[in-house]
């Protein structure tokens, strides 16, 4: 069954089985036709874009010039490029290669929609995308969907180019709840920047004209409820927007590794390529593989890293990726919570403890000495998830302990020796009144 946006709405709000069955008929054949229409083609090479029509399906690599259908969820490697069927609008999927973005974007994902009234109609699921008017003349009409928003952007002339970035995360101090209320959702932020040319933008009841720097080029949205009606003036493009073709040493290293991943995908499959890279002896491949597994929702593969890797950096990276995965949208944490119970035989209290450690502590919690002594006690937990996440937090909150050789995957006797070092460090700091908290500018 093809999971288009219509079916997702029914699935997420958990209506009755009869309603869902009716939605299934509408989507799969009755009224909408047996197969979704082709709305775009892949411009970049084989192995740069991956598609699936429903969560239960395996991801498929889209071939160069291959068809892209409405309703498919698309995840791209950095620099994946597609064009709408008429070749009038280009869409590029990007990430934060130089770590200069205000948000730590790891991957980009979109869903394209069929529209008779727009050159491009898409949902930005997460991450960074660039949209360009490729027409020889005239306006390109673009509909941008995300969360509960639906924006209308007219890219007024050929070459007009905008960048969008959507990021979600659980805010500091928000606890995990097994029965969340309507306000228990991850924080979400979107930035829109005009890179070139001018656009007319309608969002909600607001209308504004935006232009590339120097001009009113930046608009920010978040899900706090406040509405930013006017675009902010920029004199120059922000670094995160201006570095699409970055040639820094870090960016080039990532591009080289991503190219190797692309080649591995072509030889095998997206899932196999991600898991192979995550187990590599090369730390760059390990990091790329773990991020790729998170982008493709391979929780089983991430679980194998967290329970079996011999590389501490891979364990650390997997935690960061899982935290990003949890922040995408409401309900992600409940999915993981249930999987820990159903697939890993954890008790509800144990699963809830792991999810709580995957969230972040509030400033008030960071000011309590008990937090640090509790985290040290957790280093002795029989549960790998508990002791591993306790250590993950400690090394970030207490940089002085980063050289203590604690590894949650080590045998207990070796862990005990390292835990005693942690205990001594925390006890000494607390005795001196040196509360080991620090402010973190952005969550990893």
C-alpha positions in Angstrom: 0.0 0.0 0.0 1.4 3.4 -0.9 1.5 5.7 2.1 0.8 9.2 0.8 0.2 12.2 2.9 -3.5 11.3 3.1 -2.9 7.9 4.6 -0.3 9.3 7.0 -2.9 11.5 8.5 -5.2 8.6 9.2 -2.3 6.5 10.6 -0.9 9.1 12.9 -4.2 10.1 14.6 -5.1 6.4 14.9 -8.7 6.5 13.7 -10.9 3.4 13.7 -9.9 0.4 11.6 -12.9 1.0 9.3 -11.7 4.5 8.6 -8.2 3.4 8.0 -9.5 0.7 5.6 -11.5 3.3 3.7 -8.4 5.5 3.5 -6.5 2.6 2.2 -9.0 2.1 -0.6 -8.8 5.7 -1.6 -5.0 5.7 -1.7 -4.4 2.4 -3.4 -6.8 2.3 -6.1 -10.3 3.3 -5.7 -10.3 7.0 -6.3 -6.6 7.9 -6.6 -5.6 5.3 -9.1 -3.4 2.2 -8.7 -0.1 4.0 -9.1 1.0 7.5 -8.1 2.0 9.8 -10.9 5.6 10.6 -11.8 6.4 14.1 -10.6 10.2 14.4 -11.0 13.4 12.8 -12.3 16.7 12.3 -10.6 19.5 14.5 -12.1 22.4 13.3 -10.0 24.0 9.9 -10.2 22.8 6.5 -9.2 22.8 5.9 -5.5 22.3 9.5 -4.4 18.6 9.3 -3.7 16.5 6.7 -1.9 12.7 6.2 -2.0 10.0 4.2 -0.3 6.2 4.5 -0.4 5.5 3.1 3.1 7.5 2.5 6.3 7.4 -1.3 6.0 9.2 -1.3 2.6 12.9 -1.5 2.0 14.5 1.6 0.6 15.2 1.6 -3.1 18.0 3.6 -4.8 16.6 5.8 -7.5 18.5 5.5 -10.8 20.0 8.5 -12.7 17.1 10.0 -14.7 14.8 7.6 -12.8 11.2 8.4 -12.1 10.1 9.9 -8.8 6.5 9.4 -7.8 4.2 11.5 -5.8 3.9 10.4 -2.1 7.2 8.6 -1.8 9.5 9.6 1.0 12.8 10.6 -0.4 16.1 10.7 1.4 19.2 12.0 -0.4 22.9 12.0 0.1 24.4 15.5 0.3 24.1 17.0 -3.2 21.4 14.8 -4.5 19.6 16.8 -7.3 16.2 16.2 -8.8 14.0 18.2 -11.3 10.3 18.3 -11.6 8.9 16.5 -14.7 8.8 19.6 -16.8 12.3 20.6 -15.9 11.2 24.0 -14.6 12.3 23.7 -11.0 15.3 22.0 -9.4 15.5 20.6 -5.8 18.9 19.8 -4.2 19.2 17.9 -0.9 22.0 19.1 1.3 23.5 18.7 4.8 25.8 20.8 7.1 29.2 19.7 5.9 31.1 22.5 7.6 29.2 22.6 10.9 28.4 26.2 10.5 24.6 25.9 10.4 22.6 27.1 13.4 21.2 23.6 13.4 23.1 20.3 13.2 21.5 18.9 10.1 22.5 15.3 9.4 20.3 14.5 6.4 17.5 15.8 4.2 14.2 14.2 3.3 11.2 15.3 1.3 7.9 14.1 -0.2 6.8 15.4 -3.6 3.1 15.9 -4.4 1.2 16.1 -7.7 -0.2 19.5 -8.3 -1.8 21.1 -11.3 -1.3 24.6 -9.9 2.3 24.5 -8.9 5.6 23.8 -10.6 6.8 22.1 -7.4 4.7 21.0 -4.5 6.6 19.3 -1.7 6.8 18.5 2.0 10.1 19.2 3.7 10.3 16.3 6.2 13.6 17.4 7.6 17.0 18.9 6.8 18.3 21.3 4.2 17.1 21.7 0.6 17.6 24.3 -2.1 15.0 25.2 -4.7 15.8 26.9 -8.0 13.7 28.4 -10.8 15.0 26.6 -14.0 12.5 28.2 -16.4 13.8 30.2 -19.4 11.3 32.9 -18.5 8.5 33.5 -16.0 7.6 32.7 -12.4 8.0 29.3 -10.8 5.2 28.5 -8.3 6.3 26.4 -5.3 4.2 25.0 -2.5 6.2 24.2 0.7 4.7 22.0 3.3 6.1 21.2 6.8 4.4 20.3 10.1 1.0 22.0 10.0 2.2 24.7 7.6 1.6 25.3 3.9 3.5 28.2 2.3 3.2 29.5 -1.2 6.4 30.9 -2.8 6.6 32.5 -6.2 10.2 32.4 -7.5 9.7 35.5 -9.7 12.4 35.0 -12.4 14.7 32.4 -13.9 17.7 31.6 -11.6 15.8 32.6 -8.4 17.2 30.4 -5.7 16.1 29.8 -2.1 17.4 27.6 0.7 15.3 26.0 3.4 16.3 24.2 6.6 14.0 22.4 9.0 15.3 20.9 12.3 13.5 19.3 15.2 14.8 18.3 18.7 13.5 17.8 22.2 14.2 21.0 24.1 16.3 20.9 27.2 14.5 19.6 30.3 11.4 18.2 28.4 10.9 14.8 30.0 9.8 11.6 28.2 6.1 10.9 28.7 4.5 7.6 27.9 1.2 9.4 27.5 2.1 12.7 25.9 -0.3 15.6 25.8 -0.8 17.9 22.8 2.0 20.2 23.9 4.5 17.4 24.5 6.2 17.7 21.1 9.7 18.3 19.9 10.7 21.9 19.2 10.9 22.6 15.5 12.5 25.5 13.6 12.6 26.4 9.9 14.8 29.0 8.1 14.1 30.3 4.6 16.8 32.3 2.9 16.7 33.9 -0.6 20.1 33.1 -2.1 19.4 34.8 -5.5 16.7 36.8 -7.0 13.3 37.7 -5.4 10.3 35.8 -4.2 6.7 36.5 -3.2 5.9 34.5 -0.1 2.5 33.8 1.5 2.5 32.0 4.8 -0.7 31.8 6.8 -2.3 35.2 6.7 1.1 36.9 6.0 2.4 38.1 2.7 5.9 39.4 2.1 8.4 40.1 -0.7 11.9 38.8 -0.1 15.1 39.3 -2.0 18.7 38.1 -1.8 21.2 40.1 0.3 21.5 43.0 0.6 17.8 42.8 1.2 15.0 41.1 3.3 16.3 37.6 2.7 15.7 35.6 5.9 12.4 34.3 7.5 12.3 32.2 10.6 9.5 30.0 11.8 9.1 27.8 14.9 6.3 25.8 16.5 6.2 27.8 19.7 3.1 29.6 18.4 4.7 33.0 17.7 4.4 34.2 14.1 7.2 36.1 12.4 5.5 38.1 9.7 8.4 40.2 8.3 11.6 38.9 6.7 14.9 40.0 8.3 17.3 42.1 6.2 20.7 40.5 5.5 23.7 42.2 4.1 25.4 39.0 3.1 24.4 35.3 2.9 24.9 33.3 6.1 27.9 30.9 6.0 25.6 27.8 6.1 23.8 29.1 2.9 26.9 30.2 1.1 28.9 27.0 1.4 27.0 24.6 -0.9 30.3 24.0 -2.7 32.5 24.2 0.3 36.1 23.0 -0.3 37.2 23.0 3.4 39.3 20.0 4.5 36.4 18.7 6.6 33.8 19.1 3.8 36.1 17.5 1.2 36.7 14.5 3.6 33.0 14.0 4.0 32.3 14.3 0.3 35.0 11.7 -0.4 33.5 9.3 2.2 29.9 9.9 0.9 31.1 9.1 -2.6 32.4 5.8 -1.4 29.1 5.1 0.3 27.3 5.9 -2.9 29.5 3.4 -4.7 28.8 0.7 -2.0 25.0 1.4 -2.3 25.2 0.8 -6.1 27.1 -2.5 -5.5 24.8 -3.8 -2.8 21.8 -2.0 -1.2 21.1 1.0 1.0 20.7 -1.1 4.2 23.7 -3.3 3.5 25.9 -0.3 2.6 25.0 1.6 5.8 25.7 -1.4 8.0 29.0 -2.2 6.2 30.2 1.4 6.7 29.2 1.4 10.4 31.4 -1.6 11.0 34.4 -0.2 9.1 37.8 0.3 10.5 37.8 3.8 9.0 36.3 6.3 11.5 35.0 8.5 8.7 33.2 5.5 7.2 31.8 4.5 10.6 30.4 8.0 11.2 28.9 8.2 7.7 27.4 4.7 8.0 25.7 5.4 11.4 24.2 8.7 10.1 23.0 6.9 7.0 21.3 4.2 9.0 19.5 6.9 11.0 18.4 8.7 7.9 16.9 5.4 6.6 15.2 4.6 9.9 17.4 1.5 10.4 16.8 1.2 14.1 17.8 -2.5 14.0 21.2 -1.5 12.5 21.7 1.3 15.1 20.8 -1.2 17.8 23.6 -3.5 16.5 26.0 -0.7 16.8 24.9 0.2 20.3 25.1 -3.4 21.5 28.1 -4.8 19.5 30.5 -2.2 18.2 34.1 -2.3 19.4 34.5 1.4 18.6 33.6 4.0 21.2 33.2 6.7 18.5 30.6 4.6 16.7 28.7 4.1 19.9 28.8 7.9 20.6 27.7 8.7 17.1 24.8 6.3 17.3 23.5 8.1 20.4 23.6 11.4 18.6 21.8 9.9 15.6 19.1 8.4 17.7 18.6 11.7 19.5 18.2 13.4 16.1 15.7 10.6 15.1 13.6 11.2 18.2 13.4 14.9 17.5 12.0 14.6 14.0 8.3 14.7 15.0 5.9 13.8 17.7 5.6 10.0 18.4 9.1 9.0 17.5 10.0 8.4 21.1 7.0 6.2 21.7 8.0 4.1 18.7 11.4 3.5 20.2 10.0 3.0 23.7 7.7 0.2 22.4 10.5 -1.4 20.3 12.6 -1.6 23.5 9.8 -3.5 25.2 8.7 -5.7 22.3 12.1 -6.4 20.6 14.5 -6.2 23.5 12.3 -7.6 26.3 12.9 -4.5 28.6 10.5 -3.7 31.3 8.5 -0.5 30.8 10.4 1.3 33.6 13.7 0.3 32.0 12.6 1.5 28.5 11.3 4.7 30.0 14.7 5.2 31.8 16.6 4.9 28.5 14.2 7.3 26.7 14.6 9.8 29.5 18.4 9.7 29.2 18.0 10.2 25.4 16.4 13.6 26.3 18.3 16.5 27.7 18.5 17.9 31.2 17.2 21.4 32.1 19.3 24.1 33.5 17.7 23.6 36.9 18.7 19.9 36.8 22.2 20.8 35.7 22.5 22.9 38.9 21.8 20.0 41.2 24.8 17.9 42.5 22.6 14.9 42.7 22.4 14.7 38.9 26.1 14.0 38.6 26.3 11.5 41.4 23.3 9.7 39.9 24.9 9.5 36.5 28.0 8.0 38.1 25.8 5.4 39.8 24.2 4.6 36.5 27.7 3.6 35.1 27.2 0.4 37.1 23.9 -0.4 35.6 23.4 -3.9 34.2 21.6 -2.3 31.2 24.0 -1.3 28.5 21.6 1.5 27.4 21.5 3.1 30.9 25.2 2.9 31.6 26.2 3.9 28.1 23.9 7.0 28.0 25.0 8.0 31.5 28.6 8.1 30.3 27.5 9.9 27.1 26.1 12.7 29.2 29.0 12.7 31.7 31.7 13.3 29.1 29.8 16.3 27.8 28.9 17.8 31.1 32.3 17.1 32.7 35.0 17.6 30.1 37.7 16.9 32.7 36.7 13.2 32.7 36.9 12.7 28.9 40.3 10.9 29.2 38.9 8.4 31.8 38.8 5.1 29.9 35.3 4.1 30.6 33.7 2.0 27.9 30.1 0.7 28.4 30.9 -2.3 26.3 33.9 -3.4 28.4 33.7 -6.3 30.9 32.4 -5.3 34.3 35.8 -5.4 36.1 37.3 -3.0 33.7 34.2 -0.8 33.8 34.3 -0.8 37.6 37.9 0.6 37.7 36.9 3.4 35.3 33.7 4.1 37.3 35.8 4.6 40.5 37.8 7.3 38.6 34.6 9.0 37.7 33.3 8.8 41.2 36.5 10.4 42.6 36.5 13.1 40.0 32.8 14.1 40.7 33.2 13.8 44.5 36.3 16.0 44.4 34.6 18.7 42.2 31.5 18.7 44.4 33.6 18.9 47.6 35.3 22.0 46.2 32.0 23.5 45.2 32.9 23.2 41.5 29.6 22.2 40.0 30.5 20.6 36.7 27.7 22.0 34.6 28.1 24.0 31.4 25.9 25.7 29.0 25.6 23.9 25.7 25.0 26.1 22.6 23.3 23.5 20.5 22.4 19.9 21.1 24.4 17.2 19.3 
